[in-house]
């Protein structure tokens, strides 16, 4: 598919989309609601178009493979998908991690105790996870996704499967992914010794003078075979993209991947999501100050909002529950968070039972302050507004992108009919 993902994995991605309406943002509550509806329709129409183009790409690859004599395909590699219908521009606003339903707060707190070392032995943990699974099931209600039938593929000999992959993506790519034909056969049959096949390692001197071992992997080769043929016919030559990501500790990581097609304007911006968070923080500055004042008045001092406009609830309670754990366990559960974590107060107590009670009281107090300050309502409103502004800013670019997607669909159909 287009540059929204590399050629290594033809996956689904949530994107923007085509809509019949357009126009400038209006004023007032009714206009704002209309803007959101229009933009949500744009997203859903785009999801549909991208799913259709992905399915057309898979059909082109299948046609190429069948012309080469391969009539049984790996259904996981060429599986079309149904786009998920989006109902709003936002979900999981930043406050939802620290302001929860008052009834849930009184019964379970933030639920961190259930993840703690002592919580494993707590009889209430089973009830907590049962309630969580019920909530997840309600959220996933209507999901009709089914695993593909792999019966015919599984019946193939590993050598025939390996030959299919070579026809699909080329020998170099398959060796990079699976190793040799014998490696693949050993993997599929559970035979062979893979203990000496770890990636190459390199010693790196850190800023404090210590040595760290970093694993090195060979760069991803350009895909070949029928996948490359499809890309060239439909999109032109694939492009090697290099991206660098900055870690919270100041270090950076660079990796390369092969991409093709047209970039979605929404994901082409490197700062859009950061800009959304900054705009939201600006709108919520007074409310955040009021919320901190409220919880401080209830005895919860030292809390600060992080760069994601959330309070470090998870980090704080992991610090609380793992304070007597080994250094290795603490590093694993707390990590190198850049958030300011409040010091553990004496009021938290010194036993698991006291820690759990303190967590529940904290959740109750946070929920009460959310109600008293109107924080949750203000947060929902501000989060929607900044998303409307951000999506509307690229709206016309998205329509142009959608036209290119439609052109690619038409071209794919011509290739399939040829």
Secondary structure, 3 states (H helix, E strand, C coil): CCCCCECCCCCCCCCCCCCCCCCCCCCHHHHHHHHHHHHHHHHHHHHHHHHHHHHHHHHHHHHHHHHCCCCCCCCCCCCCCCCCCCCCCCCCCHHHHCCCCHHHHHHHCCCHHHHCCHHHHCCHHHHHHHHHHHHHHHHCCCCCCCCCCCHHHHCCCHHHHHHHHHHHHCHHHHHHHHCCHHHHHHHHHCCCCCCCCCCEEEEEECCCCCEEEEEECCCCCCCCHHHHHHHHHHCCCCEEEEEEEECCCCCEEEEEEEECCCCCHHHHCCCHHHHHHHHHHHHCHHHHHHHHHHHHHCCCCCCCECCCCCECHHHHHHHHHCCCCCHHHHHHHHCCCCCCCCCCCHHHCCCHHHHHHHHHHHHHHHHHHHHHHCHHHHHHHHHHHHHHHHHHHCHHHHHHHHHHHHHHHHHHHHHHHC
